[in-house]
Every structure is written in C-alpha cells, then in structure tokens.
Amino acid sequence: ANAEFPLPDVGEGLTRAEIVAWKVAEGDTVVVNQVIVESETAKSLVELPSPFAGVVTRLLVAEGQTVEVGTPIIAVDDASA
C-alpha cells in the first residue's frame, strides 16, 4: 500500500520549509530512519528520516519548492497488502 509522508513540524513554530535536496529517488528502497530529504526552515537545515520502509513511488515535491507543514512530500510503497 502507498503511504504518504507529510512534511513534519520540526517544533520551531514554523509552518513552512523548503525542500533543499532529496537523498532518495523514485524506485529506491528505503528503510525506517534513513535520511530521505534535507529541508530548510527560516531557522535551520534539517535532515528528515523516513518513517517507513519500502520502495519510493513518488517524490511529491521538487527541490527548491517551499511547502506548508502537513503537505505530503513523498510516497512509499510499504509492501503491505
């Protein structure tokens, strides 16, 4: 089943972050806690770990794009029925 990962709130009270660099590509297999993307807020550069294990099916946000917290940024097929 496809699982979408929303941009998390990094706890600084900020509502948006820029996707700086993807560390994975569509078709890649990821494991839980693998760094999948670098995002930048007004205060810091943050590496986000994957909450899922599986195969990346889509990168939903392009590098350089700024998105609101809660916006789905990646879809992973977690191999569940």
Backbone as JSON Lines, residues from 0, in Angstrom:
{"i":0,"aa":"A","n":[0.85,-1.19,0.0],"ca":[0.0,0.0,0.0],"c":[0.89,1.23,0.0]}
{"i":1,"aa":"N","n":[0.44,2.27,-0.68],"ca":[1.2,3.51,-0.69],"c":[0.98,4.27,0.61]}
{"i":2,"aa":"A","n":[2.06,4.72,1.2],"ca":[1.99,5.56,2.39],"c":[2.6,6.9,2.04]}
{"i":3,"aa":"E","n":[1.91,7.98,2.37],"ca":[2.45,9.31,2.11],"c":[3.0,9.9,3.39]}
{"i":4,"aa":"F","n":[4.12,10.56,3.27],"ca":[4.8,11.16,4.41],"c":[4.62,12.67,4.32]}
{"i":5,"aa":"P","n":[3.87,13.27,5.27],"ca":[3.71,14.72,5.24],"c":[4.93,15.42,5.84]}
{"i":6,"aa":"L","n":[5.18,16.62,5.36],"ca":[6.25,17.43,5.94],"c":[5.96,17.62,7.42]}
{"i":7,"aa":"P","n":[6.86,17.17,8.3],"ca":[6.59,17.27,9.74],"c":[6.84,18.67,10.28]}
{"i":8,"aa":"D","n":[6.24,18.95,11.4],"ca":[6.52,20.18,12.14],"c":[7.79,19.93,12.92]}
{"i":9,"aa":"V","n":[8.84,20.67,12.61],"ca":[10.12,20.43,13.28],"c":[10.19,21.1,14.65]}
{"i":10,"aa":"G","n":[9.06,21.6,15.12],"ca":[8.98,22.06,16.5],"c":[9.5,23.45,16.76]}
{"i":11,"aa":"E","n":[9.62,24.26,15.72],"ca":[10.12,25.62,15.93],"c":[9.0,26.64,15.73]}
{"i":12,"aa":"G","n":[7.78,26.15,15.62],"ca":[6.65,27.05,15.42],"c":[6.56,27.57,14.0]}
{"i":13,"aa":"L","n":[7.34,26.98,13.1],"ca":[7.32,27.42,11.71],"c":[6.35,26.57,10.92]}
{"i":14,"aa":"T","n":[5.73,27.17,9.93],"ca":[4.68,26.46,9.19],"c":[5.11,26.02,7.8]}
{"i":15,"aa":"R","n":[6.34,26.39,7.37],"ca":[6.79,26.04,6.03],"c":[8.25,25.65,6.05]}
{"i":16,"aa":"A","n":[8.62,24.87,5.05],"ca":[10.02,24.53,4.87],"c":[10.28,24.36,3.38]}
{"i":17,"aa":"E","n":[11.52,24.61,2.99],"ca":[11.93,24.41,1.6],"c":[12.58,23.04,1.48]}
{"i":18,"aa":"I","n":[12.21,22.3,0.43],"ca":[12.88,21.04,0.12],"c":[14.2,21.4,-0.55]}
{"i":19,"aa":"V","n":[15.32,21.12,0.13],"ca":[16.62,21.51,-0.39],"c":[17.21,20.43,-1.29]}
{"i":20,"aa":"A","n":[17.22,19.2,-0.81],"ca":[17.84,18.13,-1.59],"c":[17.24,16.78,-1.21]}
{"i":21,"aa":"W","n":[16.79,16.05,-2.2],"ca":[16.34,14.68,-1.97],"c":[17.55,13.78,-1.86]}
{"i":22,"aa":"K","n":[17.52,12.84,-0.94],"ca":[18.6,11.86,-0.75],"c":[18.21,10.52,-1.35]}
{"i":23,"aa":"V","n":[16.98,10.43,-1.88],"ca":[16.49,9.21,-2.5],"c":[15.82,9.57,-3.82]}
{"i":24,"aa":"A","n":[15.6,8.56,-4.65],"ca":[14.94,8.75,-5.93],"c":[13.79,7.76,-6.05]}
{"i":25,"aa":"E","n":[12.89,8.03,-6.99],"ca":[11.8,7.09,-7.24],"c":[12.39,5.74,-7.61]}
{"i":26,"aa":"G","n":[11.84,4.67,-7.01],"ca":[12.35,3.32,-7.26],"c":[13.35,2.86,-6.23]}
{"i":27,"aa":"D","n":[13.89,3.78,-5.43],"ca":[14.83,3.4,-4.37],"c":[14.1,2.67,-3.25]}
{"i":28,"aa":"T","n":[14.8,1.74,-2.62],"ca":[14.29,1.09,-1.42],"c":[14.83,1.86,-0.22]}
{"i":29,"aa":"V","n":[13.93,2.17,0.71],"ca":[14.34,2.91,1.91],"c":[14.02,2.08,3.14]}
{"i":30,"aa":"V","n":[14.74,2.37,4.21],"ca":[14.5,1.73,5.49],"c":[14.09,2.8,6.5]}
{"i":31,"aa":"V","n":[13.44,2.36,7.57],"ca":[13.0,3.3,8.6],"c":[14.22,4.04,9.16]}
{"i":32,"aa":"N","n":[14.06,5.34,9.33],"ca":[15.08,6.25,9.87],"c":[16.21,6.58,8.9]}
{"i":33,"aa":"Q","n":[16.13,6.09,7.65],"ca":[17.09,6.52,6.63],"c":[16.79,7.98,6.3]}
{"i":34,"aa":"V","n":[17.84,8.79,6.17],"ca":[17.62,10.18,5.78],"c":[17.12,10.2,4.34]}
{"i":35,"aa":"I","n":[15.96,10.84,4.12],"ca":[15.4,10.87,2.77],"c":[15.45,12.24,2.12]}
{"i":36,"aa":"V","n":[15.52,13.3,2.94],"ca":[15.47,14.64,2.36],"c":[16.07,15.65,3.32]}
{"i":37,"aa":"E","n":[16.67,16.7,2.76],"ca":[17.09,17.86,3.54],"c":[16.05,18.94,3.32]}
{"i":38,"aa":"S","n":[15.58,19.52,4.42],"ca":[14.65,20.64,4.3],"c":[15.19,21.8,5.11]}
{"i":39,"aa":"E","n":[14.84,23.0,4.7],"ca":[15.36,24.18,5.37],"c":[14.2,25.08,5.78]}
{"i":40,"aa":"T","n":[14.22,25.44,7.06],"ca":[13.25,26.42,7.55],"c":[13.99,27.74,7.7]}
{"i":41,"aa":"A","n":[13.29,28.74,8.17],"ca":[13.92,30.04,8.39],"c":[15.03,29.93,9.44]}
{"i":42,"aa":"K","n":[14.99,28.89,10.25],"ca":[15.94,28.78,11.36],"c":[17.0,27.71,11.19]}
{"i":43,"aa":"S","n":[16.73,26.67,10.41],"ca":[17.71,25.59,10.38],"c":[17.55,24.7,9.15]}
{"i":44,"aa":"L","n":[18.63,23.95,8.89],"ca":[18.63,22.91,7.85],"c":[18.41,21.59,8.57]}
{"i":45,"aa":"V","n":[17.42,20.82,8.15],"ca":[17.05,19.6,8.86],"c":[17.06,18.42,7.9]}
{"i":46,"aa":"E","n":[17.69,17.32,8.32],"ca":[17.61,16.07,7.57],"c":[16.45,15.27,8.13]}
{"i":47,"aa":"L","n":[15.51,14.9,7.29],"ca":[14.33,14.16,7.74],"c":[14.5,12.67,7.49]}
{"i":48,"aa":"P","n":[14.25,11.85,8.53],"ca":[14.33,10.4,8.37],"c":[13.01,9.84,7.86]}
{"i":49,"aa":"S","n":[13.09,8.71,7.18],"ca":[11.89,8.04,6.7],"c":[11.16,7.35,7.84]}
{"i":50,"aa":"P","n":[9.83,7.55,7.94],"ca":[9.06,6.81,8.93],"c":[8.65,5.43,8.4]}
{"i":51,"aa":"F","n":[8.95,5.14,7.14],"ca":[8.52,3.9,6.51],"c":[9.71,3.14,5.94]}
{"i":52,"aa":"A","n":[9.53,1.83,5.76],"ca":[10.44,1.04,4.94],"c":[9.66,0.64,3.69]}
{"i":53,"aa":"G","n":[10.32,0.61,2.56],"ca":[9.64,0.23,1.33],"c":[10.32,0.85,0.13]}
{"i":54,"aa":"V","n":[9.57,0.95,-0.96],"ca":[10.1,1.48,-2.21],"c":[9.47,2.85,-2.47]}
{"i":55,"aa":"V","n":[10.32,3.82,-2.78],"ca":[9.84,5.16,-3.1],"c":[9.06,5.1,-4.41]}
{"i":56,"aa":"T","n":[7.78,5.51,-4.37],"ca":[6.98,5.51,-5.6],"c":[6.91,6.88,-6.23]}
{"i":57,"aa":"R","n":[6.92,7.94,-5.41],"ca":[6.88,9.29,-5.98],"c":[7.5,10.29,-5.03]}
{"i":58,"aa":"L","n":[8.27,11.2,-5.58],"ca":[8.68,12.41,-4.86],"c":[7.63,13.45,-5.21]}
{"i":59,"aa":"L","n":[6.9,13.9,-4.22],"ca":[5.73,14.74,-4.47],"c":[6.06,16.24,-4.51]}
{"i":60,"aa":"V","n":[7.26,16.6,-4.09],"ca":[7.67,17.99,-4.04],"c":[9.05,18.11,-4.68]}
{"i":61,"aa":"A","n":[9.23,19.12,-5.52],"ca":[10.51,19.31,-6.2],"c":[11.51,20.01,-5.29]}
{"i":62,"aa":"E","n":[12.8,19.76,-5.55],"ca":[13.84,20.51,-4.84],"c":[13.65,21.99,-5.12]}
{"i":63,"aa":"G","n":[13.84,22.8,-4.11],"ca":[13.69,24.25,-4.25],"c":[12.29,24.74,-3.97]}
{"i":64,"aa":"Q","n":[11.35,23.81,-3.81],"ca":[9.96,24.19,-3.55],"c":[9.74,24.34,-2.05]}
{"i":65,"aa":"T","n":[8.98,25.35,-1.67],"ca":[8.62,25.57,-0.27],"c":[7.2,25.09,-0.05]}
{"i":66,"aa":"V","n":[7.0,24.29,0.99],"ca":[5.68,23.73,1.26],"c":[5.28,23.93,2.71]}
{"i":67,"aa":"E","n":[3.98,23.88,2.93],"ca":[3.44,24.01,4.28],"c":[3.63,22.7,5.05]}
{"i":68,"aa":"V","n":[3.8,22.82,6.36],"ca":[3.81,21.65,7.23],"c":[2.52,20.86,6.99]}
{"i":69,"aa":"G","n":[2.64,19.54,6.88],"ca":[1.47,18.7,6.65],"c":[1.27,18.33,5.19]}
{"i":70,"aa":"T","n":[1.98,19.01,4.28],"ca":[1.89,18.68,2.85],"c":[2.62,17.35,2.6]}
{"i":71,"aa":"P","n":[1.98,16.4,1.91],"ca":[2.69,15.16,1.57],"c":[3.88,15.47,0.68]}
{"i":72,"aa":"I","n":[5.06,14.93,1.04],"ca":[6.26,15.22,0.26],"c":[6.82,14.0,-0.47]}
{"i":73,"aa":"I","n":[6.48,12.79,0.01],"ca":[6.99,11.57,-0.62],"c":[5.97,10.46,-0.43]}
{"i":74,"aa":"A","n":[5.9,9.55,-1.41],"ca":[5.03,8.38,-1.3],"c":[5.92,7.13,-1.35]}
{"i":75,"aa":"V","n":[5.64,6.21,-0.41],"ca":[6.43,4.98,-0.31],"c":[5.47,3.8,-0.33]}
{"i":76,"aa":"D","n":[5.8,2.78,-1.15],"ca":[5.03,1.54,-1.13],"c":[5.64,0.68,-0.03]}
{"i":77,"aa":"D","n":[4.89,0.53,1.06],"ca":[5.44,-0.17,2.23],"c":[5.23,-1.68,2.17]}
{"i":78,"aa":"A","n":[4.8,-2.18,0.99],"ca":[4.65,-3.61,0.74],"c":[3.61,-4.3,1.59]}
{"i":79,"aa":"S","n":[2.75,-3.53,2.23],"ca":[1.64,-4.15,2.97],"c":[0.48,-4.34,2.02]}
{"i":80,"aa":"A","n":[-0.38,-5.25,2.35],"ca":[-1.48,-5.58,1.43],"c":[-2.46,-4.43,1.31]}
